[in-house]
Amino acid sequence: MAPQRSDPPGRDIVVIGASAGGIEALSVLVGGLPPNLPAAVFIVQHLSPTSHGYRPRILARVGPLPVAHAQDGDSIQSGRIFVEPPDAHVTLADGRVQVRHGPKEHGLRPAIDPLFRSAARACGPAGGGRDPQRPAR
């Protein structure tokens, strides 16, 4: 297993969104990640709220990094893949993972947008994004 370290809040993350049929693409992507990836990976896939949540096991079999459902309060750690649990949104704030059963977005829960918005706020320019609440310079 790759060494895990706690990173400064909101640094060195990769956020990935996939539609319901994206498990094959996610498997290829995760299978190609290096075992010493210096970033935390967050995956949200649009699935039924009653899905069984097998994706961490599926993705752990194809790649070198540990994969688990995100849990509320998890610290953001490099070398780990966090997958949203069934029927919950995943967001990032203050160097921690938040898992919430908030309102559906675009008719979906989990939805990709809450993760992407929170990642842009948490990382700003360091994460390749910007806070959507701030005007661009």
Backbone hydrogen bonds, N-H to C=O, Kabsch-Sander energy under -0.5 kcal/mol:
donor,donor_aa,acceptor,acceptor_aa,energy
7,D,5,R,-0.5
7,D,76,I,-1.5
11,R,8,P,-1.6
14,V,40,A,-2.5
16,I,42,F,-2.8
18,A,44,V,-2.0
22,G,19,S,-2.2
24,E,21,G,-0.5
26,L,22,G,-2.8
27,S,23,I,-2.3
28,V,24,E,-2.1
29,L,25,A,-2.5
30,V,26,L,-3.1
31,G,27,S,-2.2
32,G,28,V,-1.0
32,G,29,L,-0.9
33,L,30,V,-1.3
37,L,34,P,-1.3
39,A,37,L,-0.6
40,A,12,D,-2.3
41,V,80,R,-2.7
42,F,14,V,-3.1
43,I,82,F,-2.9
44,V,16,I,-2.4
46,H,18,A,-2.6
47,L,45,Q,-0.9
51,S,48,S,-2.1
57,R,54,Y,-0.7
58,I,54,Y,-2.0
59,L,55,R,-3.2
60,A,56,P,-2.1
61,R,57,R,-1.2
62,V,58,I,-0.7
62,V,59,L,-0.6
63,G,59,L,-1.1
68,A,81,I,-2.0
70,A,83,V,-3.0
73,G,97,V,-3.3
74,D,71,Q,-2.5
76,I,95,G,-1.7
77,Q,75,S,-0.7
78,S,5,R,-1.5
79,G,39,A,-2.2
80,R,77,Q,-0.9
81,I,66,P,-2.5
82,F,41,V,-3.5
82,F,80,R,-0.5
83,V,68,A,-2.4
84,E,43,I,-1.8
88,A,85,P,-1.0
89,H,100,R,-3.4
91,T,98,Q,-2.5
93,A,96,R,-2.3
96,R,93,A,-1.8
97,V,74,D,-2.6
98,Q,91,T,-3.1
100,R,89,H,-2.4
100,R,98,Q,-0.5
105,E,108,L,-2.6
108,L,105,E,-1.7
115,L,111,A,-0.6
115,L,112,I,-0.5
116,F,112,I,-2.1
117,R,113,D,-2.9
118,S,114,P,-2.2
119,A,115,L,-2.4
120,A,116,F,-2.1
121,R,117,R,-1.9
122,A,118,S,-2.7
123,C,119,A,-2.5
124,G,120,A,-2.2
126,A,123,C,-1.3
127,G,124,G,-1.4
128,G,125,P,-1.4
129,G,124,G,-1.8
134,R,131,D,-1.8
